[in-house]
Structures are given as structure tokens and as C-alpha cells.
Amino acid sequence: MKKMIGMIGMAVLLSGCTNTTAENGDELLVSTASSLTEVMKKMEEEFHHVEPDIELSFNYGSSSKLRSQIEQGAPADLFLSASEKDMEQLESEQLVKAETVVPFAENRLVLASLEEFPKTADFTETVMTAEETIAIGEPDSVPVGNFTKQALDSQGLWQPLEGRLIYAKDARQVVTYIESGNAGLGIVYSSDAVISQEIKGALEVPGQENPVVYPGAVVADSENQQAALAFLDFITGPKGQAILGQYGFLPANEATP
């Protein structure tokens, strides 16, 4: 995916409008990766201080599910994805506005537990000797699961562990499995481990060649493109980036610092 615009591109896009604020009564539907659930609550609260007339509504799910919904014509104004692949597919189908595609955050995978790991804990030794089941996202349909499988494969661990894995429908369900005790361990985004009140242990997963990049874009047939750009501009701006950092996300290379 072309990591395209950042603030300069946003400014050009917004300059084509009569002003950079949205019209009164705008209602914005944001299709949002489930791993962004908690941070978006804070993002919405702070955004309303800037744009009080824009009402936000969020549709949460796995990025692949949300992409499929957009392909099928489901209403959405803005897509916030945890998967570059799903964004690239929508871009190739001209279902998002290519000039608005921008990375706004990054993430890493960690092995999570309700108990703290010893400081000398080794990932491979931990997962191979533990008797507990390990929760991961469904690898064929959920980005966090696909990233997990790639990382485990690179370490030669996928086949040895496969029989002990339980699959979740999205990133949030992986966290729920861990918090509820339905799984003794789980592989989640580092941001999820930061947010959770129950998760005490987080051990970085080896084999991650690249961080997980979160791109956002305006949906091509949105009737609220000005409002969608305003919210995306807020997310990539200083305030939005600070909020993402508070919730354990890393800054994207091309997001505004």
C-alpha cells in the first residue's frame, strides 16, 4: 500500500472544501478495527472538543470483516484498519479514496498472561513448556491471527503449537479469552495488554519482521467526506497521536508527530 499523504495531503484535500469544519448535524460512521475499541472512546471525547457538531458512530470488528462489509455496500464514511492488506484491497477496488490513505499508528505482538512473566522468560521456552491453551485470532480471517501465524511460522513454532491453539473472531475476543481464564495465554497486540486491567504479563513475540501498521482512509461513496477528513486529520495530528500513545500504540512513520 502506498503510504501516501500525511498532513500535507490532508491540507490539500481540505482546501478543496469551503471550510475545514463540518456542517452542523454531521453523523460520521467509522468502521474500526476492534483493537481500537478503547482508544476510540477517548478519541471521540477529545474530538468533540474540536468538532462538537460531528456525531461519531463506530462499527467494530476484524479489519477483514469490515473490508468485506464495505465491499458489499454497507454504509461507512471512514475505515480505520489494523491491516494494510485489507486497505490495499479496497484501494485497488476504488472503494476508498486513494489520496486519503494514511498510516496513523503501529503495533507489536506480545504473549499475554494474567500473571507476570519472570524477567528472564524466553518466549519459545514459555509457550513450549506451558500446559495452558493459547488464544490467537483466527489466522485465515483476522489480521492479528494472520500476523501471529507468520511470526510463529518464522520460528518453527506453528505446527508444534497448533493443537493447543484456540481461535478468536477478532483481537478483542483474544483478550476476553485471556481475561476470563478460557485461555491461559494469548497473543495480542501490545496496546491490548496495556489497556487490560487483568493482563499483568506481556512478552514480545519473536519473528516480527515489521510492525503492524494501521492505515485509515475515507470511504469513496461517503456522503460525509468533509467530516471524515476532519476526524482522520485529528487522529493523525498531535492530539490524536498523543492519545494513541497513552493506549499503548506506537506512532506510524508517516503520521504527524
Secondary structure as GFF3:
##gff-version 3
##sequence-region A 1 257
A	DSSP	alpha_helix	6	15	.	.	.	ID=ss1
A	DSSP	beta_strand	27	33	.	.	.	ID=ss2
A	DSSP	three_ten_helix	34	36	.	.	.	ID=ss3
A	DSSP	alpha_helix	37	50	.	.	.	ID=ss4
A	DSSP	beta_strand	55	61	.	.	.	ID=ss5
A	DSSP	alpha_helix	63	71	.	.	.	ID=ss6
A	DSSP	beta_strand	78	80	.	.	.	ID=ss7
A	DSSP	alpha_helix	84	92	.	.	.	ID=ss8
A	DSSP	three_ten_helix	98	100	.	.	.	ID=ss9
A	DSSP	beta_strand	102	107	.	.	.	ID=ss10
A	DSSP	beta_strand	109	113	.	.	.	ID=ss11
A	DSSP	alpha_helix	123	129	.	.	.	ID=ss12
A	DSSP	beta_strand	134	137	.	.	.	ID=ss13
A	DSSP	alpha_helix	143	154	.	.	.	ID=ss14
A	DSSP	alpha_helix	158	161	.	.	.	ID=ss15
A	DSSP	three_ten_helix	162	164	.	.	.	ID=ss16
A	DSSP	beta_strand	165	168	.	.	.	ID=ss17
A	DSSP	alpha_helix	171	180	.	.	.	ID=ss18
A	DSSP	beta_strand	185	189	.	.	.	ID=ss19
A	DSSP	alpha_helix	190	195	.	.	.	ID=ss20
A	DSSP	beta_strand	201	204	.	.	.	ID=ss21
A	DSSP	beta_strand	212	218	.	.	.	ID=ss22
A	DSSP	alpha_helix	225	236	.	.	.	ID=ss23
A	DSSP	alpha_helix	238	246	.	.	.	ID=ss24
###
